[in-house]
Amino acid sequence: MADYDLIIRGGTIYDGSGGEPVVADVAVKNGVIAAIGVFTGTAAQEIDAKGRIVTPGFVDVHTHYDGQITWENRLAPSSDHGVTTVVMGNCGVGFAPVRAGDQQLMIKLMEGVEDIPEVVMAEGVPFNWETFPDYLDAIEKRESDIDFAAQLPHSPLRVYVMGERGASLEPPTQADLAEMRRLTKEAIDAGALGVSTSRSFAHQFRDGRPAPSVKTEDQEVLTLAEGLRDAGKGVFQMVPSYDVTATERMDLLKDIARTSGRPVSFTFMQSPRGTDDWQEMLRGLESAKEEGLDLRGQIIPRPTGALLGLELSMHPFSFNPSYKAIEHLPLEEKVARMRDLEFRKRLIAEEPSDPMAFFLYVIADLDTLFVLGNPPNYNPHPQESIAARARAMGVDPKELIYDALLQRDGHEVLYRPLGNSEGERFESSGRHLVNNDRTFPALGDGGAHYSMICDAAYTTYFLTYWVRDAGEDRKIDLPYAIRKLTFEPAFAVGLKDRGLVRPGYKADLNIIDLERLHLYAPHVTYDLPTGGRRLSQRADGYEATIVSGVITYRQGRSTGALPGRLVRGGRDVPQVEGEKALEPA
């Protein structure tokens, strides 16, 4: 009989602590790391990792797989990029709790906020639940390639308690607030990892109405924090408003942390609306630390933005009247119509119209529109924009953008940066945001924005752009980078049993050929329910990914194994004799 279930031999271990690597074997038994050293014993399976790095599995605490987990067993694209645990239910949106008759409202909400096609959700989400504990019971039966945890979202909770008054943004009564507080505690006690809310102007129904959480008063937000305090566990996640000052933003986040007594994290981005306020936000994080508040920023270690094209949700002409007449045609027919000179002239001359102001904002700035390319260039120079090239050629930018959309027979992808990308500024703020003990990488948004954003590959991007391929002016050391992708996000949300390669910890691991690590451009597939489309993004260099001691991916391809399960609530640090627990800064 074999001594272990799996032995990874001779890899260079970056254990997630930020310490220097060691070359050793990793032995796994019963889903946990049994020992690290040099072993002569046997295992049911062995992997030769010589010349490769061995890391903990990556943890992305900001995803939206709430629906996808109900209809399929792979949580891609996250699981294609070394992620072994995801947290969903972010931004205050999700599918539970929901009363009979309100399911369509939740679908419409997710369609607007997270760009998931209505027909996909109507076909794919079973809605075999009402309360949030019911939802957890339903998804606990699901098997997946990676682990997943859920948070209670504010918008569905508000509608569940208040009905149409909640969807119509009416103020809550004291009885409404008391019920939200009670249900928050109930969800946490049942295994919700935390509670989430949003005040982002971008979070709207498709008809332009704000999501139910967006316009709520501070008292209601703090009521959710009181529910966490009542439970004595759980975390709070927020997308703050970037229409207010950084001081106002931080004041509310600190109030949430004080009221709940629990860890709080928030979407922290450099916004084009306030290009320098990241510095004030960092000062606010430091003052929160001095006060003893557990407040941290979730960052994405690359510029983020919308992907536009004829196959995708939008492009600069998609809201023009003439395009609306052809938008549902097959791509080949659409391209043929757009190549008609009379149609082209008419479409270019028209102005866009749509009830969703955020979508119009995305397509409006032609000076920040680029061809993404393959490999993708997420850091283009302003002079590389299509509009800048058009001006240099002496032509109308709309003409050149039109031509770009028709490249590759209509498959071309255009890139519209939306955050962390103000010329040289991201290179400055980026270093400060990544190299900070009060921030950690997240915001992959997997399971959402199927036809507009593909950020779940940020783990691969981080290890290439900021680590392997970086010059000394921006280089992040590999031990620190691995810590930021593993231990820090896991600890921030209370999943303290993973994120380190140490005895007793969950055997979630990656074996990576760092020199061969390569990120391909996103591409469109049609494999959602009803044949719905989504953006996928491949990578080379992930030689193996392991979840609970089971090999789930080899050479970037699924093995078909599904060891991933729902994680109910936080997890304590494994108690192993002789091992000292690691604490974040």
C-alpha positions as CSV (number, residue, x, y, z in Angstrom):
1,M,0.0,0.0,0.0
2,A,1.3,3.4,-0.9
3,D,2.5,5.8,1.8
4,Y,0.9,8.8,0.2
5,D,-1.8,9.6,-2.3
6,L,0.5,12.0,-4.2
7,I,4.1,13.1,-4.1
8,I,5.4,16.1,-6.1
9,R,9.1,15.5,-6.5
10,G,11.9,18.0,-6.6
11,G,10.0,21.2,-7.3
12,T,11.1,24.7,-6.2
13,I,8.6,25.5,-3.5
14,Y,7.3,29.1,-3.1
15,D,5.2,28.3,0.0
16,G,3.0,31.5,0.0
17,S,4.6,33.0,3.1
18,G,6.8,35.4,1.1
19,G,9.9,33.6,2.2
20,E,12.7,32.2,0.1
21,P,12.0,29.1,-2.0
22,V,13.3,25.6,-1.2
23,V,13.8,22.6,-3.4
24,A,11.9,19.7,-1.9
25,D,9.2,17.1,-2.3
26,V,5.6,17.6,-1.2
27,A,3.7,14.6,0.0
28,V,-0.1,14.6,0.1
29,K,-2.5,12.3,1.9
30,N,-6.3,12.6,2.5
31,G,-6.6,15.9,0.8
32,V,-4.0,17.8,2.9
33,I,-0.3,18.3,2.8
34,A,1.3,15.6,4.9
35,A,4.9,16.5,4.8
36,I,7.6,18.5,3.0
37,G,11.1,17.2,2.5
38,V,12.8,14.4,0.6
39,F,10.9,11.1,0.6
40,T,11.8,7.6,-0.3
41,G,8.3,6.4,0.2
42,T,5.7,5.6,-2.4
43,A,2.6,7.3,-3.6
44,A,-0.4,6.3,-5.7
45,Q,0.6,9.2,-8.1
46,E,3.8,11.1,-8.6
47,I,4.7,14.3,-10.5
48,D,8.2,15.2,-11.4
49,A,8.5,19.0,-10.7
50,K,12.2,19.4,-11.2
51,G,12.9,22.8,-12.8
52,R,9.3,23.9,-12.0
53,I,7.9,26.1,-9.3
54,V,5.4,24.7,-6.8
55,T,2.9,27.1,-5.2
56,P,-0.3,27.1,-3.2
57,G,-3.4,27.2,-5.4
58,F,-4.4,30.8,-6.2
59,V,-7.4,32.4,-4.4
60,D,-9.7,34.9,-6.1
61,V,-12.2,36.4,-3.6
62,H,-14.1,38.5,-6.2
63,T,-16.0,36.4,-8.7
64,H,-19.6,36.0,-9.8
65,Y,-20.0,32.2,-10.4
66,D,-23.4,32.3,-8.5
67,G,-25.2,31.2,-11.6
68,Q,-22.5,29.2,-13.4
69,I,-22.1,26.8,-10.5
70,T,-25.7,25.8,-10.9
71,W,-25.4,24.7,-14.5
72,E,-21.9,23.5,-15.0
73,N,-19.0,21.9,-13.2
74,R,-16.0,23.9,-14.4
75,L,-15.5,27.4,-12.9
76,A,-13.5,28.6,-15.9
77,P,-11.8,30.9,-16.8
78,S,-10.6,31.1,-13.2
79,S,-9.7,27.4,-13.0
80,D,-7.7,27.8,-16.3
81,H,-5.2,30.1,-14.5
82,G,-4.2,28.3,-11.3
83,V,-7.1,29.4,-9.2
84,T,-8.3,26.7,-6.8
85,T,-10.8,28.7,-4.6
86,V,-13.2,31.4,-5.6
87,V,-15.6,33.6,-3.6
88,M,-18.8,34.6,-5.3
89,G,-21.8,36.8,-4.3
90,N,-19.8,40.1,-4.7
91,C,-21.0,43.6,-5.6
92,G,-24.3,43.1,-3.8
93,V,-25.8,40.9,-6.6
94,G,-26.8,37.3,-6.9
95,F,-29.7,34.9,-7.0
96,A,-30.7,34.5,-3.4
97,P,-32.7,35.1,-1.3
98,V,-35.6,35.3,-3.8
99,R,-39.3,34.9,-3.4
100,A,-41.5,33.1,-5.9
101,G,-42.4,35.6,-8.6
102,D,-39.2,37.7,-8.2
103,Q,-36.9,35.3,-10.1
104,Q,-37.2,37.4,-13.3
105,L,-36.2,40.5,-11.4
106,M,-33.0,38.8,-10.2
107,I,-32.3,37.8,-13.8
108,K,-32.8,41.3,-15.0
109,L,-30.5,42.6,-12.3
110,M,-27.7,40.2,-13.2
111,E,-28.2,41.0,-16.9
112,G,-27.6,44.7,-16.3
113,V,-24.9,44.6,-13.6
114,E,-22.9,41.5,-14.7
115,D,-23.7,41.3,-18.5
116,I,-25.1,37.8,-18.3
117,P,-27.6,37.2,-21.1
118,E,-31.2,36.8,-19.9
119,V,-31.8,33.7,-21.9
120,V,-28.7,32.0,-20.4
121,M,-30.0,32.6,-16.8
122,A,-33.6,31.7,-17.6
123,E,-32.4,28.3,-19.0
124,G,-29.5,27.6,-16.7
125,V,-30.4,28.8,-13.2
126,P,-32.9,26.4,-11.6
127,F,-34.1,28.6,-8.7
128,N,-34.7,25.6,-6.5
129,W,-34.3,27.8,-3.4
130,E,-35.9,30.7,-1.7
131,T,-33.8,31.8,1.4
132,F,-30.0,32.1,1.3
133,P,-29.6,29.0,3.5
134,D,-31.7,27.2,0.8
135,Y,-29.3,28.4,-1.9
136,L,-26.4,27.1,0.1
137,D,-28.1,23.7,0.4
138,A,-28.7,23.7,-3.3
139,I,-25.1,24.5,-4.4
140,E,-23.7,22.2,-1.7
141,K,-24.8,19.4,-4.0
142,R,-22.8,20.7,-6.9
143,E,-19.4,19.2,-7.8
144,S,-16.7,21.5,-9.4
145,D,-13.1,21.6,-10.5
146,I,-12.4,24.1,-7.7
147,D,-13.7,25.2,-4.3
148,F,-16.3,28.0,-4.1
149,A,-17.7,30.0,-1.3
150,A,-20.7,32.4,-1.3
151,Q,-21.6,35.7,0.2
152,L,-25.0,37.2,0.9
153,P,-25.7,40.0,-1.7
154,H,-27.5,43.2,-0.6
155,S,-29.7,43.8,-3.6
156,P,-31.6,40.5,-3.5
157,L,-31.8,40.8,0.3
158,R,-33.4,44.2,0.0
159,V,-36.0,43.0,-2.5
160,Y,-36.7,39.9,-0.5
161,V,-37.4,42.0,2.6
162,M,-39.1,45.0,1.0
163,G,-40.6,43.6,-2.2
164,E,-41.3,46.2,-5.0
165,R,-40.4,49.0,-2.5
166,G,-36.9,47.6,-2.4
167,A,-36.5,47.4,-6.2
168,S,-38.0,51.0,-6.5
169,L,-35.3,52.4,-4.1
170,E,-37.8,53.4,-1.4
171,P,-36.2,54.0,2.0
172,P,-36.6,51.1,4.5
173,T,-38.7,51.1,7.6
174,Q,-37.2,50.2,11.0
175,A,-38.9,46.8,10.7
176,D,-37.2,46.4,7.2
177,L,-33.8,47.1,8.7
178,A,-34.4,44.7,11.6
179,E,-35.3,41.9,9.1
180,M,-32.2,42.6,7.0
181,R,-30.1,42.4,10.0
182,R,-31.7,39.1,11.1
183,L,-31.4,37.5,7.7
184,T,-27.7,38.6,7.5
185,K,-27.0,36.7,10.7
186,E,-29.0,33.8,9.5
187,A,-27.1,33.6,6.2
188,I,-23.7,33.8,8.0
189,D,-24.7,31.1,10.5
190,A,-25.8,28.9,7.6
191,G,-22.4,29.2,6.0
192,A,-22.3,32.4,3.9
193,L,-18.7,33.6,4.0
194,G,-19.8,37.2,4.3
195,V,-22.2,39.9,3.0
196,S,-21.7,42.3,0.0
197,T,-23.0,45.6,-1.3
198,S,-22.3,48.1,-4.1
199,R,-22.7,51.8,-4.7
200,S,-21.2,51.9,-8.1
201,F,-22.9,54.0,-10.8
202,A,-22.1,51.2,-13.3
203,H,-24.4,48.8,-11.5
204,Q,-27.7,49.2,-13.2
205,F,-30.6,47.2,-14.6
206,R,-30.4,47.0,-18.4
207,D,-33.1,49.8,-18.6
208,G,-30.9,52.2,-16.7
209,R,-32.4,51.9,-13.2
210,P,-29.8,51.7,-10.4
211,A,-29.4,48.3,-8.7
212,P,-31.4,48.2,-5.4
213,S,-28.3,48.6,-3.2
214,V,-26.7,51.6,-5.1
215,K,-28.7,54.5,-3.7
216,T,-29.2,53.2,-0.1
217,E,-28.4,55.3,2.9
218,D,-25.5,54.6,5.2
219,Q,-27.8,53.3,7.9
220,E,-28.9,50.4,5.7
221,V,-25.4,49.5,4.8
222,L,-24.4,49.6,8.5
223,T,-27.4,47.4,9.3
224,L,-25.7,44.6,7.3
225,A,-22.6,45.2,9.3
226,E,-24.6,44.8,12.5
227,G,-25.8,41.4,11.2
228,L,-22.1,40.4,10.9
229,R,-21.5,41.6,14.4
230,D,-24.5,39.6,15.7
231,A,-23.0,36.5,14.0
232,G,-19.5,37.1,15.3
233,K,-18.0,35.9,12.1
234,G,-17.9,36.6,8.3
235,V,-16.5,39.4,6.1
236,F,-17.9,42.5,4.4
237,Q,-17.3,43.3,0.7
238,M,-18.1,46.6,-0.9
239,V,-17.9,48.3,-4.3
240,P,-17.8,51.9,-3.1
241,S,-19.0,54.9,-5.0
242,Y,-16.3,56.7,-7.0
243,D,-18.6,59.7,-7.4
244,V,-17.7,60.9,-3.9
245,T,-14.4,62.0,-2.5
246,A,-11.8,59.5,-1.3
247,T,-12.3,60.8,2.2
248,E,-16.1,60.1,2.1
249,R,-15.4,56.7,0.7
250,M,-13.0,55.7,3.4
251,D,-15.1,57.2,6.2
252,L,-18.0,54.8,5.3
253,L,-15.7,51.8,5.0
254,K,-14.2,52.5,8.4
255,D,-17.7,52.8,9.9
256,I,-18.5,49.4,8.4
257,A,-15.4,47.9,10.0
258,R,-16.1,49.6,13.4
259,T,-19.7,48.5,13.4
260,S,-19.2,44.9,12.3
261,G,-15.9,44.2,14.1
262,R,-15.1,42.1,11.1
263,P,-12.7,42.2,8.2
264,V,-13.8,44.6,5.4
265,S,-12.5,44.7,1.8
266,F,-13.5,46.8,-1.1
267,T,-12.9,47.3,-4.8
268,F,-9.8,49.6,-5.0
269,M,-9.1,51.0,-8.4
270,Q,-7.6,54.0,-10.0
271,S,-10.6,55.6,-11.6
272,P,-10.4,58.0,-14.6
273,R,-12.7,60.2,-12.6
274,G,-10.2,60.7,-9.8
275,T,-6.8,59.8,-11.1
276,D,-4.9,60.8,-7.9
277,D,-7.2,59.7,-5.2
278,W,-5.6,56.3,-4.9
279,Q,-2.9,58.1,-2.7
280,E,-5.6,59.4,-0.3
281,M,-7.1,55.9,-0.2
282,L,-3.8,54.4,0.7
283,R,-3.4,56.9,3.5
284,G,-6.9,56.0,4.7
285,L,-5.9,52.3,4.8
286,E,-2.9,53.1,6.9
287,S,-5.0,55.2,9.3
288,A,-7.4,52.3,9.5
289,K,-4.6,49.9,10.4
290,E,-3.4,52.3,13.1
291,E,-6.9,52.3,14.5
292,G,-6.9,48.5,14.6
293,L,-9.5,48.1,11.8
294,D,-9.1,45.1,9.4
295,L,-9.7,47.1,6.2
296,R,-8.1,46.1,2.9
297,G,-8.4,47.0,-0.8
298,Q,-9.0,44.4,-3.5
299,I,-6.9,45.3,-6.5
300,I,-6.5,43.9,-10.0
301,P,-2.8,43.9,-10.9
302,R,-3.4,45.1,-14.5
303,P,-5.4,47.7,-16.2
304,T,-9.0,46.6,-16.5
305,G,-11.3,47.5,-19.3
306,A,-14.1,46.5,-21.7
307,L,-13.5,44.3,-24.7
308,L,-15.5,45.4,-27.7
309,G,-16.4,43.8,-31.0
310,L,-19.0,42.5,-33.4
311,E,-19.2,39.2,-31.5
312,L,-19.3,40.9,-28.1
313,S,-21.9,42.9,-26.1
314,M,-21.0,46.3,-27.5
315,H,-18.8,48.4,-29.7
316,P,-18.8,52.1,-30.7
317,F,-21.7,51.6,-33.2
318,S,-23.7,49.1,-31.3
319,F,-26.3,51.6,-30.0
320,N,-26.8,53.3,-33.3
321,P,-30.3,52.8,-34.9
322,S,-29.0,51.1,-38.1
323,Y,-26.9,48.6,-36.1
324,K,-29.8,47.6,-33.9
325,A,-31.6,46.4,-37.1
326,I,-28.8,43.9,-37.8
327,E,-27.4,43.1,-34.3
328,H,-29.1,39.6,-34.1
329,L,-27.8,38.5,-37.5
330,P,-25.1,35.7,-37.7
331,L,-21.6,37.2,-37.7
332,E,-21.0,36.5,-41.4
333,E,-24.2,38.2,-42.5
334,K,-23.5,41.1,-40.1
335,V,-20.1,41.7,-41.6
336,A,-21.5,41.5,-45.1
337,R,-24.0,44.2,-44.3
338,M,-21.4,46.4,-42.6
339,R,-19.2,46.2,-45.7
340,D,-22.0,47.8,-47.8
341,L,-20.8,51.3,-48.5
342,E,-24.3,52.9,-48.1
343,F,-24.9,51.1,-44.8
344,R,-21.4,52.1,-43.6
345,K,-22.0,55.8,-44.4
346,R,-25.4,55.8,-42.6
347,L,-24.1,53.9,-39.5
348,I,-21.1,56.2,-39.0
349,A,-23.2,59.3,-39.2
350,E,-25.7,58.2,-36.5
351,E,-25.5,58.9,-32.8
352,P,-25.9,56.2,-30.1
353,S,-28.8,56.0,-27.8
354,D,-29.3,53.6,-24.8
355,P,-30.9,53.8,-21.4
356,M,-27.8,52.5,-19.6
357,A,-25.5,55.5,-19.2
358,F,-22.5,53.3,-18.3
359,F,-22.6,51.6,-21.6
360,L,-22.6,54.9,-23.4
361,Y,-19.7,56.0,-21.3
362,V,-17.8,52.9,-22.3
363,I,-18.1,53.5,-26.0
364,A,-17.8,57.3,-25.9
365,D,-14.1,58.0,-25.6
366,L,-12.6,57.0,-28.9
367,D,-9.1,58.2,-27.8
368,T,-8.9,55.2,-25.4
369,L,-9.8,52.5,-27.9
370,F,-7.1,50.0,-29.0
371,V,-6.8,46.8,-31.0
372,L,-6.1,44.3,-28.2
373,G,-3.8,42.0,-30.2
374,N,-2.5,38.5,-29.6
375,P,-0.7,38.3,-27.2
376,P,-2.9,40.9,-25.6
377,N,-1.4,44.3,-24.9
378,Y,-3.1,45.7,-21.8
379,N,-0.7,48.6,-21.5
380,P,-0.8,50.3,-24.8
381,H,0.7,53.8,-25.4
382,P,-1.9,56.5,-26.0
383,Q,-0.3,57.1,-29.5
384,E,-1.3,53.5,-30.3
385,S,-5.1,54.2,-29.9
386,I,-7.1,53.9,-33.1
387,A,-8.1,57.5,-32.9
388,A,-4.5,58.7,-32.6
389,R,-3.5,56.6,-35.6
390,A,-6.5,58.0,-37.5
391,R,-5.5,61.6,-36.8
392,A,-1.9,60.8,-37.9
393,M,-3.4,59.5,-41.2
394,G,-5.7,62.5,-41.5
395,V,-8.9,60.4,-41.4
396,D,-12.0,60.4,-39.2
397,P,-11.4,58.1,-36.2
398,K,-14.8,56.5,-36.7
399,E,-13.7,55.3,-40.1
400,L,-10.7,53.6,-38.8
401,I,-12.6,52.1,-35.8
402,Y,-15.2,50.8,-38.3
403,D,-12.4,49.1,-40.4
404,A,-10.9,47.6,-37.2
405,L,-14.2,46.0,-36.2
406,L,-14.3,44.2,-39.6
407,Q,-10.7,42.8,-39.4
408,R,-10.4,39.0,-39.1
409,D,-13.9,38.7,-40.7
410,G,-15.5,40.5,-37.7
411,H,-13.6,38.5,-35.0
412,E,-11.4,41.4,-34.0
413,V,-11.4,42.4,-30.3
414,L,-11.0,46.1,-29.3
415,Y,-9.8,47.2,-25.9
416,R,-11.2,50.1,-23.9
417,P,-9.3,50.6,-20.7
418,L,-11.5,51.7,-17.8
419,G,-9.4,51.8,-14.7
420,N,-5.7,51.7,-13.5
421,S,-4.6,53.1,-16.9
422,E,-4.0,56.9,-17.1
423,G,-0.9,56.9,-19.2
424,E,2.1,56.7,-16.9
425,R,0.0,57.0,-13.8
426,F,-0.8,53.3,-13.5
427,E,2.8,52.5,-13.6
428,S,3.1,54.7,-10.5
429,S,-0.1,53.8,-8.6
430,G,0.2,50.2,-9.7
431,R,3.5,49.7,-7.9
432,H,2.0,51.3,-4.8
433,L,-1.2,49.2,-5.0
434,V,0.6,45.9,-5.5
435,N,3.4,46.5,-3.1
436,N,1.2,47.2,-0.1
437,D,0.3,45.1,2.9
438,R,-3.2,46.6,3.0
439,T,-4.1,45.4,-0.5
440,F,-4.3,42.0,-2.2
441,P,-5.1,40.9,-5.8
442,A,-8.7,39.9,-6.7
443,L,-11.4,41.2,-9.0
444,G,-11.2,38.5,-11.6
445,D,-15.0,38.7,-12.0
446,G,-15.2,35.2,-13.4
447,G,-18.8,34.1,-14.2
448,A,-19.9,37.6,-15.2
449,H,-19.4,40.0,-18.1
450,Y,-19.3,37.0,-20.4
451,S,-19.1,39.2,-23.5
452,M,-17.4,42.3,-22.3
453,I,-14.7,41.6,-19.7
454,C,-12.2,38.7,-19.2
455,D,-10.1,39.6,-16.2
456,A,-10.0,36.2,-14.5
457,A,-6.5,35.6,-16.0
458,Y,-5.0,38.3,-13.8
459,T,-3.0,35.6,-12.0
460,T,-1.1,34.7,-15.2
461,Y,-0.7,38.4,-16.1
462,F,0.7,39.2,-12.6
463,L,3.3,36.4,-12.9
464,T,4.4,37.5,-16.3
465,Y,4.1,41.3,-16.6
466,W,5.0,42.2,-13.0
467,V,7.4,39.3,-12.2
468,R,9.1,37.4,-15.0
469,D,9.1,40.0,-17.7
470,A,9.5,43.1,-15.6
471,G,12.5,45.4,-15.6
472,E,14.0,46.7,-12.3
473,D,11.7,49.7,-12.5
474,R,8.6,47.7,-11.8
475,K,9.7,44.2,-10.8
476,I,7.8,42.3,-8.1
477,D,9.8,39.5,-6.4
478,L,8.4,36.1,-7.0
479,P,8.1,35.0,-3.3
480,Y,6.1,38.2,-2.6
481,A,3.9,37.8,-5.7
482,I,3.0,34.2,-4.8
483,R,2.1,35.4,-1.3
484,K,-0.2,38.1,-2.8
485,L,-2.0,35.5,-4.9
486,T,-2.4,32.9,-2.2
487,F,-2.0,33.5,1.5
488,E,-3.2,37.1,1.7
489,P,-6.5,36.8,-0.1
490,A,-7.3,33.5,1.6
491,F,-6.6,35.0,5.0
492,A,-8.5,38.2,4.2
493,V,-11.8,36.3,3.9
494,G,-11.2,33.8,6.7
495,L,-10.1,30.8,4.7
496,K,-7.1,30.1,6.8
497,D,-6.7,26.4,5.9
498,R,-5.3,27.2,2.5
499,G,-2.9,29.5,0.7
500,L,0.3,28.0,2.2
501,V,2.4,24.9,1.3
502,R,2.8,23.6,4.8
503,P,1.9,20.4,6.6
504,G,-1.7,20.3,7.6
505,Y,-2.9,22.8,5.0
506,K,-5.3,21.9,2.3
507,A,-3.5,20.3,-0.7
508,D,-4.4,23.0,-3.3
509,L,-1.3,23.4,-5.4
510,N,0.1,24.6,-8.7
511,I,3.1,23.3,-10.6
512,I,4.2,26.0,-13.0
513,D,6.8,26.3,-15.8
514,L,7.4,30.0,-15.2
515,E,9.6,30.4,-18.3
516,R,6.9,28.9,-20.5
517,L,4.0,30.8,-18.9
518,H,2.1,32.6,-21.7
519,L,-1.2,34.4,-21.8
520,Y,-3.2,34.2,-25.1
521,A,-5.8,36.8,-26.2
522,P,-9.4,36.2,-25.1
523,H,-11.6,34.5,-27.7
524,V,-15.3,33.9,-28.0
525,T,-16.9,30.5,-27.4
526,Y,-20.6,29.5,-27.7
527,D,-21.0,27.0,-24.9
528,L,-23.3,28.7,-22.3
529,P,-26.9,27.4,-21.9
530,T,-28.9,28.1,-25.1
531,G,-25.6,28.4,-27.0
532,G,-24.8,31.7,-25.3
533,R,-21.4,33.3,-25.9
534,R,-18.6,34.0,-23.5
535,L,-15.0,35.1,-23.5
536,S,-12.4,32.4,-22.7
537,Q,-8.7,32.9,-22.3
538,R,-6.0,30.2,-22.4
539,A,-2.6,30.1,-20.9
540,D,0.5,27.8,-21.3
541,G,2.8,27.0,-18.5
542,Y,0.4,25.5,-15.9
543,E,1.8,21.9,-15.8
544,A,-0.6,20.8,-13.1
545,T,-3.3,22.2,-10.8
546,I,-4.3,20.2,-7.7
547,V,-7.4,20.6,-5.5
548,S,-7.8,18.7,-2.3
549,G,-4.9,16.4,-3.4
550,V,-6.6,15.6,-6.7
551,I,-5.0,16.5,-10.0
552,T,-7.6,18.6,-11.9
553,Y,-5.5,20.0,-14.7
554,R,-2.5,18.8,-16.6
555,Q,-0.8,21.0,-19.2
556,G,-3.7,23.4,-19.0
557,R,-6.3,20.7,-19.8
558,S,-9.0,19.4,-17.5
559,T,-8.5,15.9,-16.2
560,G,-12.3,15.7,-15.6
561,A,-11.8,15.4,-11.8
562,L,-14.3,17.4,-9.8
563,P,-13.0,17.6,-6.2
564,G,-14.2,21.2,-5.7
565,R,-17.0,21.8,-3.2
566,L,-18.9,24.6,-1.4
567,V,-17.0,26.0,1.5
568,R,-19.4,26.9,4.3
569,G,-18.0,29.7,6.4
570,G,-14.4,30.5,7.4
571,R,-11.7,27.9,8.2
572,D,-9.3,28.0,11.1
573,V,-5.5,27.7,10.8
574,P,-4.5,24.0,10.8
575,Q,-3.0,23.0,14.1
576,V,0.2,21.1,13.4
577,E,2.8,20.4,16.1
578,G,6.0,22.4,15.5
579,E,4.4,24.7,12.9
580,K,3.9,28.3,13.8
581,A,0.9,30.0,12.4
582,L,1.5,32.8,9.9
583,E,-0.3,36.1,10.3
584,P,-0.6,38.9,7.7
585,A,0.9,42.3,8.3
